[in-house]
Amino acid sequence: MITILETAPLNTVQDKGRSGYRNLGVGTSGVMDPLAFQVGNVLLDNDPSAACIEVQTFPFVIRFDDITSFAVTGIDAPIALNGRPILPWSVETAAPGDVLHVDMPTVGARGYLCVAGGIDVPVVLGSRSTQLRGSFGGHEGRFLAVGDQIATGPQGAPLSGYGAVPPTVALGLAKDETVTLRAIPATDYLLFTESARQRFWETAWRITPQSNRVGYRLSGTPLTLIKPVELRSYGIVSGIIQVPPAGEPIVQLAEANTAGGYPRIATVIEADLWCLGQARIGRSIRFVECDHQAGVAATGAAAAYLENLRSMADYYRKSTLRRNGGASPRPDRPA
């Protein structure tokens, strides 16, 4: 069990998302940075779908009411356990009564508090993710609030002393002010004028304050169609870039509607969605054209990174086993 001591709106329980219900008008939800989410669960030997707390407003302060192994991934930020600084992307174990304080990040926009055993809230339509617009899932279908008590899953032997190299470092991403995202021209790409298509790739689009988990609204010189069009509604997934009549793109994200009808100019590849999820309001993003084959191949780098991390974490957990005389780090996992 953990107790929320300090929080602002927008912090929610999330997991990998709610799939299989878009035909019924139920969006996916889930984490904005799926890679940081996976890293946390790998470090703690959790099930890949184990829920976490997505923190996007700070400071965020909780009290651990039981012995709990945890990791904060996704951000580089001042983090302290009972006033003792700890590293992000690393595994620590808190004792009952310990207080964790996560302050404003210096790198990244969203942190992920992952705990051994996962956040234990009811499964609704196959997921523990909070669906804010429907007010279901997560913790009572809402943002977390001061005083909330959140259950955690089964805990095993305490874990600590190891962590992950952040993906930005491990995958060799440039630390530019402008976030570069690979995108594939979409169905309606050729409905835009040639100058608009060229401008789409050349513009450094700014993420506006009107952005949220539904989508990022971008600011720049408007994109124009060859002629006005009316499209039938189509299914929407994260990464689709729509262009409404005003001409400024919207990138659909975790809380995207299930259907829409604005022209689609491109789609951010799945391998880069985590970078988009960590882009802060006010930052600029630039799209780089790629094809479907390159987009699929791009998933390999993150998969290799996670596999290497899994091997490293297994090694350290086995070392913990030996130090603890053979006690399993997790009661529901074999030694």
Secondary structure, 3 states (H helix, E strand, C coil): CEEEEECCCCCEEECCCCCCCHHHCCCCCCCCCHHHHHHHHHHCCCCCCCCEEEECCCCEEEEECCCEEEEEECCECCEEECCEEECCCEEEEECCCCEEEECCCCECCCEEEEECCCECCCCECCECCCECCCCECCCCCCCCCCCCEECECCCCCCCCCCECCCHHHHCCCCCCCEEEEEEEECCCHHHECHHHHHHHHHCCEEECCCCCCCEEEEECCCCCECCCCCCCCEECCCCEEECCCCCCCEEECCCCCCEECCCEEEEECHHHHHHHHCCCCCCEEEEEECCHHHHHHCHHHHHHHHHHHHHHHHHHHHHHHHHCCCCCCCCCCCC
